[in-house]
Structures are given as structure tokens and as C-alpha cells.
Amino acid sequence: GENVEQHPSTLSVQEGDSAVIKCTYSDSASNYFPWYKQELGKRPQLIIDIRSNVGEKKDQRIAVTLNKTAKHFSLHITETQPEDSAVYFCAASNQRSGAGSYQLTFGKGTKLSVIP
Amino acid sequence: DGGITQSPKYLFRKEGQNVTLSCEQNLNHDAMYWYRQDPGQGLRLIYYSQIVNDFQKGDIAEGYSVSREKKESFPLTVTSAQKNPTAFYLCASSSIGEPFNSGANVLTFGAGSRLTVL
């Protein structure tokens, strides 16, 4: 089965600096890579996702890059703000046409703290 | 509240007792999932269901059972056979669509249920 490794487990940055979280996956057939953000005491919510037919996707201050050859993908947050403080989870799955729903394998999470 | 409701929010159980966690969604999603969240362990899949009256085991199904009698409902029973049941349980749902379609298969999570075994 799929195995997703996520690093670092904790990350502290000064407000305004950039933050990078990295994940590696084991199954070369995986083709969908979402990132979820979980603020303290709240439910995880999707913040950005990327599919294997693109190498990079950006949405305002967040971006995700994918290297299929090396089997790793990263979340980049620029100009960090205190409200970015949360636990971030990466995930991977193999979505196949007609296969119905799918199983996401999650990384263990990164606790990001943005220091004002 | 996001269209997916879990209850109860907090639950205490004595050892040897079964407990059932409720999950209801009004998003008309075909697929529903149960995850367990432990500190430093990420989200681990317990069971998932794509259609009424059908479900599949996830990575850590031992000691748990589910049912899917209605599209809107996917209750999880934590049985006495689960050796370490104290955890935070998250239910999620998603539509089922073709890969690469925007919005298809994105998980919507409930607010979670925290189970403590005394």
C-alpha cells in the first residue's frame, strides 16, 4: 500500500517569512495529492490539491509543487501570518477513472507556528 | 455546520462497552469515511463506503464496525475488541467523480467525536 512521509513534524517561523513542508510517497501510481489544514479544535479543511498532470499549482500565498520522478511534493506558504498557525496534513491517492471513491493515505502532520 | 454532523462531541466509555458514533450528511455525497486521529499519527482510515449497504475496511478496521443503511448516515461502532479506543474520530464524506474534475472526491469533514475510555 501507499506510505506517505511528512517533514518536519513541527515548524516555527517568524511572521512574514516563508514556510515549506515536504512529503514523499511510495506508490508511483498515486496521482492526487491534497493538503489539509486543521486549526486547533477544528476540522481539517482542504486548502490546495494537485494532480499528477501538473507540476505546480498556486493559490494566493500558498503553492504546491510535485516531482513525480522523485515521488515528493511540497507545500509552500509565503508571507506567513499568525492565522496560518495550524497542523497541515499532506495526502496521496490513486484516482482511477470509474473506480469510485478512493482511499487517501495521510502524512502524520506538521504543526506550523507563526510567531508575530 | 458544513453539511456533515457528528455526535456526540465527547463520549466516555467504560472498558468492555460498545459505543456508537453518529455521522450524518446532507451534502448528497455518495462516499463516506471514518478516520481516527491520534497525536503525531495523522489521520488513519478505519472504514469507508461508496454506496448504501456496502463498505470496505481501511487500514485499522480491527475492533470497529460500521453500517450504511441510508445514504446520509454512516455510524461507527467502537467495540470492546478495540484495544486502544481512546482517540479523536473524524467522519468525512465526498462526491464520487471522474479524476481531475474540480471538486470531485474532495473530503468534507465533520467536527469530530472525542472518545475516552475510563
Interface residues (C-beta under 8 A of the other chain):
Chain A: G1 Q6 S9 N31 Y32 P34 Y36 K42 R43 P44 Q45 L46 D49 R51 N53 F89 A91 Q95 R96 S97 G100 S101 Y102 Q103 L104 T105 F106 G107 K108 G109
Chain B: G2 D30 A31 Y35 G40 Q41 G42 L43 R44 L45 Y48 Q50 G58 D59 L90 S94 I96 E98 P99 F100 N105 V106 L107 F109 G110 A111 G112
